[in-house]
């Protein structure tokens, strides 16, 4: 039985998860997801051996809290407090926390609960930070909010506790260093911007550049040579088609639902690239 993501993340794969499963290898040993984001595919598959990674440390605080018995309950208590105190004034007070000099040294369950609370109560359910790395999405004007689904949280908590899952917080290349033949890597990076579209890549203060896309394509090739199954999602752009021209490129249509500008929403062409 699969689970659902606990946060809504820009570029989340909930709507495409069954397409991804269709294009996945039928069998693999170890699952790697170096840009885990909301984890839609991970939580649908619940693989027994997995390594997940994301550069966003607030997001990783959530997964590390979900994986730890004590932190898990402390995080839920924090979320209950956020729900009880929820108001516009309270929202902005919580939003300001990452401007404090001691923010990074706060307990991870406090940062985890803050991230979930802001995600559920901000405008357009969006995670976005500015160039300094501060969360800057305005209040979503909801009078009451529900920050979590207890049953879903329990499934994910039990999954992390009872399986071999490594949770990393760093560069995508480091996350797959141990990948071997027969393992499966799914790359879901910040997307290459579409021409004439306001593409969203501000998950972290360091935007994903063209150079990063090229570095990722080189890593895709290195893993392929090792016999690793590799699948990648991205926009259907000329750069991506050029970088992955030696592999299988499957075009799929997705609805973009997270964008502050309504003109940036609607159907977009994405690709699922596979080396098998």
N, C-alpha and C positions, 0 to 999 in steps of 0.2 A: 504493500500500500504506500503510494507516494505522499509527499507533503507539499505544501505551498511555500513560496518565499515569505519571510517575515517582514521584509521591507520592499517597497516598490522602487526599483532602480532604473535610471535612464538606460535604455538599451536592454532591458529585461526580456527574457526569452519565454515568458509564460505562454504567449499566443502562438509561438512557433515550436513549442517543446515536442509536439508529436511529429512534426516535420524533421526535427533534429534526430529523433529516435529512429525514424525511417532511414536516415542516411548514416547512422552509426554502424560500426562493426558489430556483428552479431555476438561475438565473444571477445573478451579482453581480460588482461590480468589486473592491472592497477589503473585507476582513473585519475587523471590530472586535469585540474581547471585553474590555470594561472591568472585569469581575470574573472573571479567567481561572481562578483556583483551580488545580485539577489539570489543567485543559485538555483534558478528554475529547473535546469536540467539535472543538477546534482540531487535536488530534493525529489525529483520524479523518479530517478534511478536508485537512489540510496545504495551506492556501491559499497561492497564490504571493505575494499582497500582504496583509499583515495588520498590525494594531496591537493588541497585548495589554497589559493593565494589571492591576495589583492593588495594593491599599493595603498588603498585607503585604510588607515589604521582604526578609524572609528567603526567602520564596517567589520573589521577583523575582531574588534572588541566584542561585537555581538556574537560572532561564531565561537569565540573562546569562552564567552559566558555561557552559551548554550551547551558547550562541551564539558563544563565543570559543575558538579553537583551543587556545591555551595554558591558559586557565582550565579548559577541559573536562578535559584530561589531569591537571591538578593536582587537580581535584575527585575524579576517579576514584581517584587515589592516596590521597587523604584517606579516601575511602570504604573502600578496602582496609584502611587502618590501623584504622578504626573496627571493621570486621568482625573483624580479628585480635585486637583488645584487648577485644572485647565481653564485658561481665559486668555484674552489677547495680551494683557499685561504680563501674565505668567509666561506665555510663549516667548515673548521678547527677552524676558529675564533668563530663561533657559538657553535661548539662542546666543546670548552674550557670553555664555560660559567659556567658549573656546578662545575668547579674547584674554582671559585671565592667564597670568604667567605660570600658574601651577596646573593648568588644565591637563597637560600630558601625564602628570603624576597622580591624577585622580584614579580611584579604583576602576578597573575595566568594566565592571557591571554598571557603574554610574554613567560612564561614557556610552556604554551600549544602550542603556535605557534612554538616555538623552537623544541618541541618534534615531532610535525607533519612534520616540515621542514626536520629535521634529518632523520625521518622515510622514507620520500619520496626520499631523495637524497643520503642516505648512501648505502654502498655495500650490495647487496642482500636483500634490504628492511627489515632490521633486527633491532630489539631493543635488545641491549645487554649492560650490565654494568659490570665493573670489581669489584674486591673485596671491593673497596672503594666506590662503588656506582656511579662511573663516566662512562658516555656513552663513549664507546671506539671502535665503528665500523668505519672502514675506509671509505673514500669518494667513491661514486658509479660511478664516471666518466661520469655522464650525463651532457651534455652541457646546456640543459634547463629542467626545471621541472615544473610540475603542482601539486601544493600542495593540492588542494581540488576541489571537484565537487560541485559547488554552489547549484544546485538543491538538491543534497543529503544532504548537510549541512542544508539547509532550512527545509527539512523534519524532521531531527533530532532535530534541534533547536525548531521547532514548537511542536514536540512530548514532549520534556522536559518541555516546557512552559505550555502546556495544560493538562498535566497528573500529577498524584501524584507519583513523582519519588524521592526517597531519595538516595543521593550519598554519600557513606562512603569511608574512606581511613584508613583501619586498618586490624585487624586480621579476618580471615574468620569466626571464631566461634562467634565473637561479631556481625557480620553482620546478623546472623540469629536468634539472641536472641528472637526476637518478632514473629518468625514464628509459626503459629497456624494450627490446623487441617484444611484441605482443601486448604492450601497454597501450592505453588510449589517452590521447591529449586532446582536449577541446579548448580552442582559443576563441574567446569572445571579447576582443579588444575594443577600446573606444574606436568608433568607426571613422574611416576616411570620409571627410565632408563631401556631401553631394554638391554638384554645381548648382548655383542659384537657390540653395536651401540653407537655412540657418541651422547647421548641424550642431548637436549638443555633445561636447566632450569634457565639460568641466566637472568631472567626478572628483578630481584632486587638483591641487594648485598647479601641478606640472602637466600641461596639456600634452596629449599624445601627438607627436609630429609625424611628418612624412618620413623622416629618418627612422623613427620608431617603427613605422609600418614596414620599412625595408629591412630593419633588423629582425623584425618578427618573421618576415618571409624567409630570411636566411636561416632562422632557427627551425622553421617549418621544414626546410630542405634538409638540414642536419639530422633532425629527428626521423625523417623519411628514410635517410640512408641507414639509420640504425635499426630499421624495421618496426618503428613505432607507428601505430595507427594515429593519424592526425586529421582533425576536422576543425574548420575555422568559419566563423561568421563575419560578414562585413557588408558595407554598401556595395552595390554593383556600379563601381566607378572605373574609369579607364586605368587608373593606377593599380587598383586591386586586380583587375583582369590581366594586366601586364605582369604583375608580381607573381601571379599564380597560374600563368598560362600553361605550365607543364603538368597541371593537375586537373582533377575533375571539378568543374564549376557548375553548380546547380543553382538556377535562379528561382527565388521564392518571393512572394509578395507579403509585405508586413504592413500593419497599420502603425503609424507613429502616433502615439497617444500622449507622450510627454513632450511638451514644448510650450514655452511661455507665450509664444506667438501662434495664434490659431492657424495662420497661413502655413506654418511649418508642420502641421499635422496632416494626416491623410495617408494614402497608400504610397509606399516606397518599395523599390526593388532592392532586395538583398541577395547575397550569394552565400551558399554553403559550399565550402571548398573541401574536398577530401583527397587523400593520397592513396586511396585503395579502391 
